[in-house]
Amino acid sequence: MSSVNRVMTARDGYRGSRHHARARRRQARRRRRRAKFRVKLVKWSGAAALGVVATVMLVQPEGDGRASAAASLRDRSVPIAASTPEHQPAPVKPRQTLITAKRPAPPKLVRQPEPARPNVVRTTGRLAVVPGSTPARGTGRTLTYRVETESGMSFSGPALAATIHGILTDPRGWQPIEAVRFERTDRPDADLRIIIATPQLTDRLCSPLITGGELSCRVHDRVVLNAKRWAYAVPAYAGQLTAYRSYLVNHEVGHALGFGHSQCGAPGAPAPVMMQQTKGLQGCRPNPWPSVNPT
Ligand SMILES: [Zn+2]
């Protein structure tokens, strides 16, 4: 052994002792760190277990809350995610879009103009002759007439004249019975004046006969037709305005031809045209034509 060889000295012994002391301290520190780590590990494991228990209790709140977490975990042989179907959350349905069928558009409200009520009552007291003429048809003596209307009423003069002429020349009318033929004219020397007038003027033109604003009449050469009756007829002729107008013309012209009033022959029989059908039918049926045999 050379001089350089290390010789165990007292100093060396001291150093060796210090070396062993440091090694022991390091081992002690390692043990403390391992111990601390085990403590942390235990705490962490406990917290994790509590978290799992809490989750189980939330998922199954109706369960026994006093059961330990370990028992809860022990009872569950399957993962929580694979819990029984009744505890599975309902599948989320896709959001449905409610489609409401469109209502059909309501019909457009359009206020319909009310049909103007014909003026048959407001009197002006002035008469106007319907211009024009209509030749007679058939054979027999000619009886001329002119049509006059009270001014201010809603009737069309030419339409009135056409209607009246059609009634007078109807084969069921007076022409074949009396061997006459009616000719319309606008001349002042006409044999007859057929006048459509308001109730008020009718009463004046019919005087001394009493028409009371409701009836029509024949006085001298005047056949006066009450415009109120012409427009609305009477209940006995409900829905038969055309027939009632024919009755009105034939009845009043019948007076001009010399006929007086007659009565209902038998219940259910056609009413004689010279019966005052405006006042009632006495059991007869409406009849506007003189050619109909009243029996
Ligand atoms: Zn009469």
Boltz pocket constraint, residues with backbone or C-beta under 6 A from the ligand:
constraints:
  - pocket:
      binder: B
      contacts: [[A, 216], [A, 251], [A, 255], [A, 261], [A, 274], [A, 276]]
      max_distance: 6.0
